[in-house]
């Protein structure tokens, strides 16, 4: 294989799909599929001696959720590019994947051109989304259409600190509160905004003008 080829790892528990994808990608003159894995454990074991340029990662794996695996990959090899390649189109999953360090999110119904473009964009430091994913994240959710919730002064303060990346323990120390009190405020914020995770909380807080 040519030394200047982009090395790709594929992680998917559907062997037929993975073999088809391998053939498609290797028909591209610039790409080399350097490894195929069906579990997160086997991928993590191969990472350090054989780190690729980019990983195409499914979410539904037999031993670990791909979004959680993405975080483990980035902890082990921070500079690696991870592209989620999945059938799951829920906005919350997309946002969580990006929060966990993914370089992009492509649906499996994406065209080969979208896949090639996504790999190219990720390798050049951009966040890559397939066309349908762009539509999903640009579409307002029900809670966004309902208008902004009423927040207390303390909730606004905690929301700002969450957006800065502080943990509950860090926020508690900063505001001289107990961790339990901060966790209660965070749960109340998620309930008021109608979201399920921190990534959605921050995004919705920004869209509604709180950040």
Secondary structure, DSSP 8 states (H G I E B T S, - for coil): --TTSEEEEEE-S-HHHHHHHHHHHHTSTTEEEEEEESSHHHHHHHHTTT--SEEEE-SB-SSSBHHHHHHHHHHHSTT-EEEEEES---HHHHHHHHHTT-SEEEETTS-HHHHHHHHHHHHTT--EE-HHHHHHHHS--HHHHT------HHHHHHHHHHHTT--HHHHHHHHT--HHHHHHHHHHHHHHHT-SSHHHHHHHHHHTT--
